[in-house]
Amino acid sequence: MFLHSFHVLSCISQLDKLIEKTEHEYLESELPSDLSRAESMLEEHKRKKQEISHLINYTADEGEKIVVRVRQTVRQTFNFFMFFFT
């Protein structure tokens, strides 16, 4: 479970870096001066949004798996103690 938790933390770090990089790129970019450039920037924005959304969903799913494992472990530990100490 530790390695899985580390993987989720790595995903969160990767997500944070991607969002920071994307924000920086948008702040540094100039407004488009023609329709072609505007369309190109819109497509890039959609691609980045999809990439970030995918990473958010993946990280949330992996985090949920950790929560489920922790709950199972707590329940098993409780049952173990109840069996031996009651």
PyMOL Python script that loads the backbone (N, CA, C, O; Angstrom):
from pymol import cmd

cmd.read_pdbstr("""\
ATOM      1  N   MET A   1       0.826  -1.185   0.000  1.00  0.00           N
ATOM      2  CA  MET A   1       0.000   0.000   0.000  1.00  0.00           C
ATOM      3  C   MET A   1       0.875   1.256   0.000  1.00  0.00           C
ATOM      4  O   MET A   1       0.493   2.276  -0.573  1.00  0.00           O
ATOM      5  N   PHE A   2       2.038   1.188   0.634  1.00  0.00           N
ATOM      6  CA  PHE A   2       2.933   2.344   0.676  1.00  0.00           C
ATOM      7  C   PHE A   2       3.333   2.777  -0.724  1.00  0.00           C
ATOM      8  O   PHE A   2       3.320   3.969  -1.033  1.00  0.00           O
ATOM      9  N   LEU A   3       3.690   1.817  -1.576  1.00  0.00           N
ATOM     10  CA  LEU A   3       4.094   2.164  -2.943  1.00  0.00           C
ATOM     11  C   LEU A   3       2.941   2.777  -3.713  1.00  0.00           C
ATOM     12  O   LEU A   3       3.134   3.698  -4.507  1.00  0.00           O
ATOM     13  N   HIS A   4       1.749   2.269  -3.480  1.00  0.00           N
ATOM     14  CA  HIS A   4       0.571   2.816  -4.147  1.00  0.00           C
ATOM     15  C   HIS A   4       0.340   4.255  -3.683  1.00  0.00           C
ATOM     16  O   HIS A   4       0.018   5.125  -4.492  1.00  0.00           O
ATOM     17  N   SER A   5       0.503   4.503  -2.395  1.00  0.00           N
ATOM     18  CA  SER A   5       0.349   5.861  -1.865  1.00  0.00           C
ATOM     19  C   SER A   5       1.394   6.786  -2.456  1.00  0.00           C
ATOM     20  O   SER A   5       1.095   7.930  -2.799  1.00  0.00           O
ATOM     21  N   PHE A   6       2.615   6.296  -2.575  1.00  0.00           N
ATOM     22  CA  PHE A   6       3.689   7.086  -3.163  1.00  0.00           C
ATOM     23  C   PHE A   6       3.361   7.420  -4.611  1.00  0.00           C
ATOM     24  O   PHE A   6       3.627   8.532  -5.068  1.00  0.00           O
ATOM     25  N   HIS A   7       2.784   6.464  -5.336  1.00  0.00           N
ATOM     26  CA  HIS A   7       2.396   6.685  -6.731  1.00  0.00           C
ATOM     27  C   HIS A   7       1.356   7.797  -6.826  1.00  0.00           C
ATOM     28  O   HIS A   7       1.442   8.650  -7.709  1.00  0.00           O
ATOM     29  N   VAL A   8       0.380   7.795  -5.930  1.00  0.00           N
ATOM     30  CA  VAL A   8      -0.655   8.834  -5.942  1.00  0.00           C
ATOM     31  C   VAL A   8      -0.027  10.195  -5.646  1.00  0.00           C
ATOM     32  O   VAL A   8      -0.369  11.189  -6.285  1.00  0.00           O
ATOM     33  N   LEU A   9       0.883  10.240  -4.685  1.00  0.00           N
ATOM     34  CA  LEU A   9       1.564  11.504  -4.394  1.00  0.00           C
ATOM     35  C   LEU A   9       2.361  11.982  -5.596  1.00  0.00           C
ATOM     36  O   LEU A   9       2.427  13.181  -5.866  1.00  0.00           O
ATOM     37  N   SER A  10       2.958  11.058  -6.310  1.00  0.00           N
ATOM     38  CA  SER A  10       3.691  11.401  -7.528  1.00  0.00           C
ATOM     39  C   SER A  10       2.740  11.973  -8.584  1.00  0.00           C
ATOM     40  O   SER A  10       3.080  12.928  -9.282  1.00  0.00           O
ATOM     41  N   CYS A  11       1.554  11.383  -8.695  1.00  0.00           N
ATOM     42  CA  CYS A  11       0.553  11.874  -9.648  1.00  0.00           C
ATOM     43  C   CYS A  11       0.098  13.286  -9.271  1.00  0.00           C
ATOM     44  O   CYS A  11      -0.084  14.139 -10.139  1.00  0.00           O
ATOM     45  N   ILE A  12      -0.082  13.519  -7.981  1.00  0.00           N
ATOM     46  CA  ILE A  12      -0.497  14.845  -7.528  1.00  0.00           C
ATOM     47  C   ILE A  12       0.589  15.868  -7.848  1.00  0.00           C
ATOM     48  O   ILE A  12       0.297  16.977  -8.294  1.00  0.00           O
ATOM     49  N   SER A  13       1.831  15.490  -7.619  1.00  0.00           N
ATOM     50  CA  SER A  13       2.943  16.381  -7.939  1.00  0.00           C
ATOM     51  C   SER A  13       3.000  16.652  -9.435  1.00  0.00           C
ATOM     52  O   SER A  13       3.196  17.792  -9.855  1.00  0.00           O
ATOM     53  N   GLN A  14       2.831  15.624 -10.228  1.00  0.00           N
ATOM     54  CA  GLN A  14       2.834  15.769 -11.684  1.00  0.00           C
ATOM     55  C   GLN A  14       1.682  16.676 -12.126  1.00  0.00           C
ATOM     56  O   GLN A  14       1.860  17.524 -13.000  1.00  0.00           O
ATOM     57  N   LEU A  15       0.526  16.502 -11.534  1.00  0.00           N
ATOM     58  CA  LEU A  15      -0.637  17.321 -11.848  1.00  0.00           C
ATOM     59  C   LEU A  15      -0.369  18.780 -11.499  1.00  0.00           C
ATOM     60  O   LEU A  15      -0.672  19.680 -12.283  1.00  0.00           O
ATOM     61  N   ASP A  16       0.195  19.003 -10.332  1.00  0.00           N
ATOM     62  CA  ASP A  16       0.505  20.365  -9.902  1.00  0.00           C
ATOM     63  C   ASP A  16       1.472  21.036 -10.866  1.00  0.00           C
ATOM     64  O   ASP A  16       1.283  22.193 -11.240  1.00  0.00           O
ATOM     65  N   LYS A  17       2.505  20.309 -11.266  1.00  0.00           N
ATOM     66  CA  LYS A  17       3.489  20.862 -12.210  1.00  0.00           C
ATOM     67  C   LYS A  17       2.854  21.157 -13.563  1.00  0.00           C
ATOM     68  O   LYS A  17       3.145  22.184 -14.176  1.00  0.00           O
ATOM     69  N   LEU A  18       1.997  20.268 -14.027  1.00  0.00           N
ATOM     70  CA  LEU A  18       1.335  20.469 -15.307  1.00  0.00           C
ATOM     71  C   LEU A  18       0.430  21.698 -15.274  1.00  0.00           C
ATOM     72  O   LEU A  18       0.414  22.484 -16.222  1.00  0.00           O
ATOM     73  N   ILE A  19      -0.312  21.863 -14.202  1.00  0.00           N
ATOM     74  CA  ILE A  19      -1.188  23.032 -14.076  1.00  0.00           C
ATOM     75  C   ILE A  19      -0.352  24.311 -14.023  1.00  0.00           C
ATOM     76  O   ILE A  19      -0.679  25.295 -14.687  1.00  0.00           O
ATOM     77  N   GLU A  20       0.719  24.299 -13.240  1.00  0.00           N
ATOM     78  CA  GLU A  20       1.597  25.469 -13.157  1.00  0.00           C
ATOM     79  C   GLU A  20       2.186  25.821 -14.515  1.00  0.00           C
ATOM     80  O   GLU A  20       2.189  26.985 -14.915  1.00  0.00           O
ATOM     81  N   LYS A  21       2.678  24.823 -15.212  1.00  0.00           N
ATOM     82  CA  LYS A  21       3.279  25.038 -16.532  1.00  0.00           C
ATOM     83  C   LYS A  21       2.247  25.604 -17.502  1.00  0.00           C
ATOM     84  O   LYS A  21       2.538  26.534 -18.254  1.00  0.00           O
ATOM     85  N   THR A  22       1.053  25.044 -17.481  1.00  0.00           N
ATOM     86  CA  THR A  22      -0.003  25.493 -18.387  1.00  0.00           C
ATOM     87  C   THR A  22      -0.408  26.934 -18.073  1.00  0.00           C
ATOM     88  O   THR A  22      -0.571  27.751 -18.979  1.00  0.00           O
ATOM     89  N   GLU A  23      -0.568  27.238 -16.787  1.00  0.00           N
ATOM     90  CA  GLU A  23      -0.909  28.609 -16.405  1.00  0.00           C
ATOM     91  C   GLU A  23       0.168  29.584 -16.873  1.00  0.00           C
ATOM     92  O   GLU A  23      -0.136  30.651 -17.404  1.00  0.00           O
ATOM     93  N   HIS A  24       1.421  29.208 -16.670  1.00  0.00           N
ATOM     94  CA  HIS A  24       2.538  30.066 -17.083  1.00  0.00           C
ATOM     95  C   HIS A  24       2.519  30.278 -18.600  1.00  0.00           C
ATOM     96  O   HIS A  24       2.708  31.399 -19.072  1.00  0.00           O
ATOM     97  N   GLU A  25       2.294  29.217 -19.354  1.00  0.00           N
ATOM     98  CA  GLU A  25       2.255  29.328 -20.819  1.00  0.00           C
ATOM     99  C   GLU A  25       1.142  30.266 -21.267  1.00  0.00           C
ATOM    100  O   GLU A  25       1.342  31.074 -22.174  1.00  0.00           O
ATOM    101  N   TYR A  26      -0.025  30.166 -20.644  1.00  0.00           N
ATOM    102  CA  TYR A  26      -1.137  31.030 -21.028  1.00  0.00           C
ATOM    103  C   TYR A  26      -0.882  32.485 -20.645  1.00  0.00           C
ATOM    104  O   TYR A  26      -1.241  33.399 -21.387  1.00  0.00           O
ATOM    105  N   LEU A  27      -0.265  32.696 -19.490  1.00  0.00           N
ATOM    106  CA  LEU A  27       0.030  34.069 -19.078  1.00  0.00           C
ATOM    107  C   LEU A  27       1.084  34.711 -19.975  1.00  0.00           C
ATOM    108  O   LEU A  27       1.053  35.921 -20.200  1.00  0.00           O
ATOM    109  N   GLU A  28       2.007  33.915 -20.482  1.00  0.00           N
ATOM    110  CA  GLU A  28       3.084  34.429 -21.324  1.00  0.00           C
ATOM    111  C   GLU A  28       2.684  34.573 -22.793  1.00  0.00           C
ATOM    112  O   GLU A  28       3.341  35.289 -23.549  1.00  0.00           O
ATOM    113  N   SER A  29       1.623  33.904 -23.190  1.00  0.00           N
ATOM    114  CA  SER A  29       1.255  33.941 -24.608  1.00  0.00           C
ATOM    115  C   SER A  29       0.522  35.240 -24.951  1.00  0.00           C
ATOM    116  O   SER A  29      -0.180  35.824 -24.125  1.00  0.00           O
ATOM    117  N   GLU A  30       0.710  35.661 -26.181  1.00  0.00           N
ATOM    118  CA  GLU A  30       0.049  36.869 -26.666  1.00  0.00           C
ATOM    119  C   GLU A  30      -1.331  36.508 -27.193  1.00  0.00           C
ATOM    120  O   GLU A  30      -1.564  35.389 -27.650  1.00  0.00           O
ATOM    121  N   LEU A  31      -2.234  37.466 -27.124  1.00  0.00           N
ATOM    122  CA  LEU A  31      -3.559  37.241 -27.687  1.00  0.00           C
ATOM    123  C   LEU A  31      -3.438  37.072 -29.202  1.00  0.00           C
ATOM    124  O   LEU A  31      -2.637  37.752 -29.843  1.00  0.00           O
ATOM    125  N   PRO A  32      -4.223  36.179 -29.761  1.00  0.00           N
ATOM    126  CA  PRO A  32      -4.128  35.939 -31.202  1.00  0.00           C
ATOM    127  C   PRO A  32      -4.562  37.166 -32.007  1.00  0.00           C
ATOM    128  O   PRO A  32      -5.471  37.903 -31.627  1.00  0.00           O
ATOM    129  N   SER A  33      -3.882  37.347 -33.120  1.00  0.00           N
ATOM    130  CA  SER A  33      -4.205  38.502 -33.967  1.00  0.00           C
ATOM    131  C   SER A  33      -5.035  38.103 -35.178  1.00  0.00           C
ATOM    132  O   SER A  33      -5.518  38.960 -35.919  1.00  0.00           O
ATOM    133  N   ASP A  34      -5.198  36.794 -35.376  1.00  0.00           N
ATOM    134  CA  ASP A  34      -6.030  36.356 -36.501  1.00  0.00           C
ATOM    135  C   ASP A  34      -6.803  35.097 -36.119  1.00  0.00           C
ATOM    136  O   ASP A  34      -6.500  34.448 -35.118  1.00  0.00           O
ATOM    137  N   LEU A  35      -7.787  34.769 -36.917  1.00  0.00           N
ATOM    138  CA  LEU A  35      -8.674  33.653 -36.630  1.00  0.00           C
ATOM    139  C   LEU A  35      -7.930  32.322 -36.585  1.00  0.00           C
ATOM    140  O   LEU A  35      -8.202  31.487 -35.722  1.00  0.00           O
ATOM    141  N   SER A  36      -7.006  32.123 -37.498  1.00  0.00           N
ATOM    142  CA  SER A  36      -6.250  30.868 -37.548  1.00  0.00           C
ATOM    143  C   SER A  36      -5.482  30.639 -36.248  1.00  0.00           C
ATOM    144  O   SER A  36      -5.487  29.537 -35.699  1.00  0.00           O
ATOM    145  N   ARG A  37      -4.831  31.680 -35.768  1.00  0.00           N
ATOM    146  CA  ARG A  37      -4.064  31.572 -34.508  1.00  0.00           C
ATOM    147  C   ARG A  37      -5.007  31.345 -33.332  1.00  0.00           C
ATOM    148  O   ARG A  37      -4.695  30.572 -32.427  1.00  0.00           O
ATOM    149  N   ALA A  38      -6.160  32.014 -33.340  1.00  0.00           N
ATOM    150  CA  ALA A  38      -7.137  31.838 -32.265  1.00  0.00           C
ATOM    151  C   ALA A  38      -7.651  30.397 -32.235  1.00  0.00           C
ATOM    152  O   ALA A  38      -7.787  29.808 -31.163  1.00  0.00           O
ATOM    153  N   GLU A  39      -7.932  29.839 -33.396  1.00  0.00           N
ATOM    154  CA  GLU A  39      -8.396  28.453 -33.470  1.00  0.00           C
ATOM    155  C   GLU A  39      -7.325  27.492 -32.988  1.00  0.00           C
ATOM    156  O   GLU A  39      -7.614  26.527 -32.281  1.00  0.00           O
ATOM    157  N   SER A  40      -6.091  27.763 -33.375  1.00  0.00           N
ATOM    158  CA  SER A  40      -4.966  26.931 -32.944  1.00  0.00           C
ATOM    159  C   SER A  40      -4.812  26.976 -31.416  1.00  0.00           C
ATOM    160  O   SER A  40      -4.602  25.945 -30.778  1.00  0.00           O
ATOM    161  N   MET A  41      -4.917  28.153 -30.851  1.00  0.00           N
ATOM    162  CA  MET A  41      -4.802  28.292 -29.395  1.00  0.00           C
ATOM    163  C   MET A  41      -5.964  27.606 -28.689  1.00  0.00           C
ATOM    164  O   MET A  41      -5.781  27.015 -27.624  1.00  0.00           O
ATOM    165  N   LEU A  42      -7.147  27.679 -29.269  1.00  0.00           N
ATOM    166  CA  LEU A  42      -8.314  27.018 -28.686  1.00  0.00           C
ATOM    167  C   LEU A  42      -8.127  25.506 -28.685  1.00  0.00           C
ATOM    168  O   LEU A  42      -8.441  24.846 -27.694  1.00  0.00           O
ATOM    169  N   GLU A  43      -7.626  24.956 -29.772  1.00  0.00           N
ATOM    170  CA  GLU A  43      -7.378  23.513 -29.846  1.00  0.00           C
ATOM    171  C   GLU A  43      -6.325  23.086 -28.820  1.00  0.00           C
ATOM    172  O   GLU A  43      -6.456  22.043 -28.180  1.00  0.00           O
ATOM    173  N   GLU A  44      -5.292  23.895 -28.675  1.00  0.00           N
ATOM    174  CA  GLU A  44      -4.258  23.595 -27.672  1.00  0.00           C
ATOM    175  C   GLU A  44      -4.860  23.645 -26.268  1.00  0.00           C
ATOM    176  O   GLU A  44      -4.547  22.805 -25.426  1.00  0.00           O
ATOM    177  N   HIS A  45      -5.709  24.616 -26.023  1.00  0.00           N
ATOM    178  CA  HIS A  45      -6.372  24.733 -24.726  1.00  0.00           C
ATOM    179  C   HIS A  45      -7.234  23.498 -24.449  1.00  0.00           C
ATOM    180  O   HIS A  45      -7.216  22.961 -23.342  1.00  0.00           O
ATOM    181  N   LYS A  46      -7.978  23.057 -25.449  1.00  0.00           N
ATOM    182  CA  LYS A  46      -8.822  21.864 -25.293  1.00  0.00           C
ATOM    183  C   LYS A  46      -7.973  20.629 -25.002  1.00  0.00           C
ATOM    184  O   LYS A  46      -8.342  19.797 -24.173  1.00  0.00           O
ATOM    185  N   ARG A  47      -6.838  20.515 -25.686  1.00  0.00           N
ATOM    186  CA  ARG A  47      -5.944  19.377 -25.470  1.00  0.00           C
ATOM    187  C   ARG A  47      -5.390  19.388 -24.050  1.00  0.00           C
ATOM    188  O   ARG A  47      -5.371  18.359 -23.375  1.00  0.00           O
ATOM    189  N   LYS A  48      -4.943  20.552 -23.604  1.00  0.00           N
ATOM    190  CA  LYS A  48      -4.406  20.670 -22.238  1.00  0.00           C
ATOM    191  C   LYS A  48      -5.493  20.377 -21.210  1.00  0.00           C
ATOM    192  O   LYS A  48      -5.244  19.701 -20.212  1.00  0.00           O
ATOM    193  N   LYS A  49      -6.703  20.889 -21.456  1.00  0.00           N
ATOM    194  CA  LYS A  49      -7.809  20.650 -20.532  1.00  0.00           C
ATOM    195  C   LYS A  49      -8.085  19.160 -20.420  1.00  0.00           C
ATOM    196  O   LYS A  49      -8.298  18.649 -19.321  1.00  0.00           O
ATOM    197  N   GLN A  50      -8.082  18.460 -21.551  1.00  0.00           N
ATOM    198  CA  GLN A  50      -8.326  17.017 -21.551  1.00  0.00           C
ATOM    199  C   GLN A  50      -7.212  16.290 -20.789  1.00  0.00           C
ATOM    200  O   GLN A  50      -7.485  15.378 -20.010  1.00  0.00           O
ATOM    201  N   GLU A  51      -5.984  16.688 -21.012  1.00  0.00           N
ATOM    202  CA  GLU A  51      -4.837  16.067 -20.338  1.00  0.00           C
ATOM    203  C   GLU A  51      -4.931  16.264 -18.822  1.00  0.00           C
ATOM    204  O   GLU A  51      -4.713  15.323 -18.058  1.00  0.00           O
ATOM    205  N   ILE A  52      -5.251  17.467 -18.395  1.00  0.00           N
ATOM    206  CA  ILE A  52      -5.358  17.752 -16.972  1.00  0.00           C
ATOM    207  C   ILE A  52      -6.553  17.008 -16.376  1.00  0.00           C
ATOM    208  O   ILE A  52      -6.451  16.442 -15.288  1.00  0.00           O
ATOM    209  N   SER A  53      -7.670  17.005 -17.076  1.00  0.00           N
ATOM    210  CA  SER A  53      -8.859  16.288 -16.589  1.00  0.00           C
ATOM    211  C   SER A  53      -8.576  14.803 -16.428  1.00  0.00           C
ATOM    212  O   SER A  53      -8.982  14.189 -15.441  1.00  0.00           O
ATOM    213  N   HIS A  54      -7.877  14.230 -17.400  1.00  0.00           N
ATOM    214  CA  HIS A  54      -7.526  12.809 -17.322  1.00  0.00           C
ATOM    215  C   HIS A  54      -6.659  12.535 -16.088  1.00  0.00           C
ATOM    216  O   HIS A  54      -6.891  11.571 -15.360  1.00  0.00           O
ATOM    217  N   LEU A  55      -5.676  13.380 -15.868  1.00  0.00           N
ATOM    218  CA  LEU A  55      -4.781  13.183 -14.726  1.00  0.00           C
ATOM    219  C   LEU A  55      -5.526  13.381 -13.402  1.00  0.00           C
ATOM    220  O   LEU A  55      -5.272  12.660 -12.437  1.00  0.00           O
ATOM    221  N   ILE A  56      -6.433  14.343 -13.351  1.00  0.00           N
ATOM    222  CA  ILE A  56      -7.239  14.546 -12.137  1.00  0.00           C
ATOM    223  C   ILE A  56      -8.076  13.304 -11.861  1.00  0.00           C
ATOM    224  O   ILE A  56      -8.107  12.815 -10.731  1.00  0.00           O
ATOM    225  N   ASN A  57      -8.753  12.795 -12.878  1.00  0.00           N
ATOM    226  CA  ASN A  57      -9.609  11.613 -12.701  1.00  0.00           C
ATOM    227  C   ASN A  57      -8.798  10.389 -12.297  1.00  0.00           C
ATOM    228  O   ASN A  57      -9.210   9.627 -11.422  1.00  0.00           O
ATOM    229  N   TYR A  58      -7.652  10.201 -12.932  1.00  0.00           N
ATOM    230  CA  TYR A  58      -6.792   9.064 -12.614  1.00  0.00           C
ATOM    231  C   TYR A  58      -6.315   9.149 -11.162  1.00  0.00           C
ATOM    232  O   TYR A  58      -6.348   8.159 -10.431  1.00  0.00           O
ATOM    233  N   THR A  59      -5.873  10.336 -10.753  1.00  0.00           N
ATOM    234  CA  THR A  59      -5.377  10.532  -9.397  1.00  0.00           C
ATOM    235  C   THR A  59      -6.492  10.320  -8.378  1.00  0.00           C
ATOM    236  O   THR A  59      -6.271   9.716  -7.328  1.00  0.00           O
ATOM    237  N   ALA A  60      -7.682  10.814  -8.686  1.00  0.00           N
ATOM    238  CA  ALA A  60      -8.821  10.624  -7.779  1.00  0.00           C
ATOM    239  C   ALA A  60      -9.171   9.140  -7.657  1.00  0.00           C
ATOM    240  O   ALA A  60      -9.446   8.657  -6.559  1.00  0.00           O
ATOM    241  N   ASP A  61      -9.162   8.423  -8.766  1.00  0.00           N
ATOM    242  CA  ASP A  61      -9.456   6.986  -8.734  1.00  0.00           C
ATOM    243  C   ASP A  61      -8.420   6.227  -7.909  1.00  0.00           C
ATOM    244  O   ASP A  61      -8.766   5.361  -7.106  1.00  0.00           O
ATOM    245  N   GLU A  62      -7.159   6.557  -8.111  1.00  0.00           N
ATOM    246  CA  GLU A  62      -6.100   5.894  -7.351  1.00  0.00           C
ATOM    247  C   GLU A  62      -6.208   6.230  -5.865  1.00  0.00           C
ATOM    248  O   GLU A  62      -5.987   5.366  -5.016  1.00  0.00           O
ATOM    249  N   GLY A  63      -6.541   7.464  -5.550  1.00  0.00           N
ATOM    250  CA  GLY A  63      -6.732   7.857  -4.158  1.00  0.00           C
ATOM    251  C   GLY A  63      -7.884   7.097  -3.515  1.00  0.00           C
ATOM    252  O   GLY A  63      -7.807   6.694  -2.355  1.00  0.00           O
ATOM    253  N   GLU A  64      -8.948   6.906  -4.280  1.00  0.00           N
ATOM    254  CA  GLU A  64     -10.099   6.149  -3.773  1.00  0.00           C
ATOM    255  C   GLU A  64      -9.705   4.705  -3.477  1.00  0.00           C
ATOM    256  O   GLU A  64     -10.179   4.121  -2.501  1.00  0.00           O
ATOM    257  N   LYS A  65      -8.849   4.129  -4.305  1.00  0.00           N
ATOM    258  CA  LYS A  65      -8.380   2.759  -4.056  1.00  0.00           C
ATOM    259  C   LYS A  65      -7.627   2.686  -2.725  1.00  0.00           C
ATOM    260  O   LYS A  65      -7.753   1.707  -1.991  1.00  0.00           O
ATOM    261  N   ILE A  66      -6.852   3.716  -2.421  1.00  0.00           N
ATOM    262  CA  ILE A  66      -6.123   3.744  -1.147  1.00  0.00           C
ATOM    263  C   ILE A  66      -7.110   3.806   0.012  1.00  0.00           C
ATOM    264  O   ILE A  66      -6.952   3.095   1.005  1.00  0.00           O
ATOM    265  N   VAL A  67      -8.119   4.646  -0.109  1.00  0.00           N
ATOM    266  CA  VAL A  67      -9.126   4.770   0.952  1.00  0.00           C
ATOM    267  C   VAL A  67      -9.797   3.424   1.191  1.00  0.00           C
ATOM    268  O   VAL A  67      -9.988   3.024   2.340  1.00  0.00           O
ATOM    269  N   VAL A  68     -10.156   2.725   0.127  1.00  0.00           N
ATOM    270  CA  VAL A  68     -10.798   1.410   0.256  1.00  0.00           C
ATOM    271  C   VAL A  68      -9.865   0.432   0.955  1.00  0.00           C
ATOM    272  O   VAL A  68     -10.296  -0.313   1.835  1.00  0.00           O
ATOM    273  N   ARG A  69      -8.590   0.427   0.571  1.00  0.00           N
ATOM    274  CA  ARG A  69      -7.625  -0.482   1.203  1.00  0.00           C
ATOM    275  C   ARG A  69      -7.434  -0.170   2.681  1.00  0.00           C
ATOM    276  O   ARG A  69      -7.343  -1.080   3.504  1.00  0.00           O
ATOM    277  N   VAL A  70      -7.373   1.104   3.015  1.00  0.00           N
ATOM    278  CA  VAL A  70      -7.215   1.488   4.422  1.00  0.00           C
ATOM    279  C   VAL A  70      -8.422   1.025   5.221  1.00  0.00           C
ATOM    280  O   VAL A  70      -8.274   0.472   6.312  1.00  0.00           O
ATOM    281  N   ARG A  71      -9.612   1.248   4.685  1.00  0.00           N
ATOM    282  CA  ARG A  71     -10.826   0.814   5.393  1.00  0.00           C
ATOM    283  C   ARG A  71     -10.832  -0.698   5.588  1.00  0.00           C
ATOM    284  O   ARG A  71     -11.207  -1.188   6.654  1.00  0.00           O
ATOM    285  N   GLN A  72     -10.417  -1.441   4.558  1.00  0.00           N
ATOM    286  CA  GLN A  72     -10.360  -2.902   4.684  1.00  0.00           C
ATOM    287  C   GLN A  72      -9.353  -3.314   5.744  1.00  0.00           C
ATOM    288  O   GLN A  72      -9.619  -4.211   6.544  1.00  0.00           O
ATOM    289  N   THR A  73      -8.213  -2.668   5.752  1.00  0.00           N
ATOM    290  CA  THR A  73      -7.172  -2.992   6.728  1.00  0.00           C
ATOM    291  C   THR A  73      -7.647  -2.692   8.145  1.00  0.00           C
ATOM    292  O   THR A  73      -7.431  -3.489   9.059  1.00  0.00           O
ATOM    293  N   VAL A  74      -8.288  -1.554   8.324  1.00  0.00           N
ATOM    294  CA  VAL A  74      -8.801  -1.194   9.648  1.00  0.00           C
ATOM    295  C   VAL A  74      -9.837  -2.218  10.094  1.00  0.00           C
ATOM    296  O   VAL A  74      -9.818  -2.666  11.240  1.00  0.00           O
ATOM    297  N   ARG A  75     -10.736  -2.588   9.193  1.00  0.00           N
ATOM    298  CA  ARG A  75     -11.776  -3.572   9.527  1.00  0.00           C
ATOM    299  C   ARG A  75     -11.145  -4.918   9.873  1.00  0.00           C
ATOM    300  O   ARG A  75     -11.552  -5.557  10.844  1.00  0.00           O
ATOM    301  N   GLN A  76     -10.158  -5.358   9.093  1.00  0.00           N
ATOM    302  CA  GLN A  76      -9.498  -6.641   9.355  1.00  0.00           C
ATOM    303  C   GLN A  76      -8.758  -6.607  10.683  1.00  0.00           C
ATOM    304  O   GLN A  76      -8.788  -7.582  11.434  1.00  0.00           O
ATOM    305  N   THR A  77      -8.098  -5.503  10.978  1.00  0.00           N
ATOM    306  CA  THR A  77      -7.373  -5.365  12.233  1.00  0.00           C
ATOM    307  C   THR A  77      -8.343  -5.391  13.409  1.00  0.00           C
ATOM    308  O   THR A  77      -8.088  -6.048  14.418  1.00  0.00           O
ATOM    309  N   PHE A  78      -9.444  -4.680  13.273  1.00  0.00           N
ATOM    310  CA  PHE A  78     -10.459  -4.684  14.327  1.00  0.00           C
ATOM    311  C   PHE A  78     -10.987  -6.101  14.550  1.00  0.00           C
ATOM    312  O   PHE A  78     -11.102  -6.550  15.691  1.00  0.00           O
ATOM    313  N   ASN A  79     -11.308  -6.805  13.459  1.00  0.00           N
ATOM    314  CA  ASN A  79     -11.820  -8.175  13.575  1.00  0.00           C
ATOM    315  C   ASN A  79     -10.789  -9.099  14.220  1.00  0.00           C
ATOM    316  O   ASN A  79     -11.144  -9.971  15.013  1.00  0.00           O
ATOM    317  N   PHE A  80      -9.527  -8.911  13.884  1.00  0.00           N
ATOM    318  CA  PHE A  80      -8.454  -9.704  14.469  1.00  0.00           C
ATOM    319  C   PHE A  80      -8.410  -9.512  15.984  1.00  0.00           C
ATOM    320  O   PHE A  80      -8.366 -10.482  16.741  1.00  0.00           O
ATOM    321  N   PHE A  81      -8.423  -8.249  16.416  1.00  0.00           N
ATOM    322  CA  PHE A  81      -8.377  -7.976  17.848  1.00  0.00           C
ATOM    323  C   PHE A  81      -9.634  -8.457  18.556  1.00  0.00           C
ATOM    324  O   PHE A  81      -9.560  -8.956  19.679  1.00  0.00           O
ATOM    325  N   MET A  82     -10.759  -8.317  17.928  1.00  0.00           N
ATOM    326  CA  MET A  82     -12.008  -8.779  18.535  1.00  0.00           C
ATOM    327  C   MET A  82     -11.986 -10.298  18.695  1.00  0.00           C
ATOM    328  O   MET A  82     -12.478 -10.820  19.695  1.00  0.00           O
ATOM    329  N   PHE A  83     -11.424 -11.006  17.726  1.00  0.00           N
ATOM    330  CA  PHE A  83     -11.361 -12.462  17.767  1.00  0.00           C
ATOM    331  C   PHE A  83     -10.455 -12.939  18.904  1.00  0.00           C
ATOM    332  O   PHE A  83     -10.810 -13.858  19.642  1.00  0.00           O
ATOM    333  N   PHE A  84      -9.304 -12.321  19.037  1.00  0.00           N
ATOM    334  CA  PHE A  84      -8.316 -12.787  20.009  1.00  0.00           C
ATOM    335  C   PHE A  84      -8.494 -12.203  21.410  1.00  0.00           C
ATOM    336  O   PHE A  84      -8.036 -12.797  22.386  1.00  0.00           O
ATOM    337  N   PHE A  85      -9.140 -11.071  21.520  1.00  0.00           N
ATOM    338  CA  PHE A  85      -9.198 -10.405  22.820  1.00  0.00           C
ATOM    339  C   PHE A  85     -10.602 -10.303  23.416  1.00  0.00           C
ATOM    340  O   PHE A  85     -10.821  -9.558  24.371  1.00  0.00           O
ATOM    341  N   THR A  86     -11.539 -11.041  22.859  1.00  0.00           N
ATOM    342  CA  THR A  86     -12.876 -11.035  23.468  1.00  0.00           C
ATOM    343  C   THR A  86     -13.279 -12.420  23.870  1.00  0.00           C
ATOM    344  O   THR A  86     -14.373 -12.615  24.399  1.00  0.00           O
TER     345      THR A  86
END
""", "prot")
cmd.dss("prot")
cmd.show_as("cartoon", "prot")
cmd.util.cbc("prot")
cmd.orient("prot")
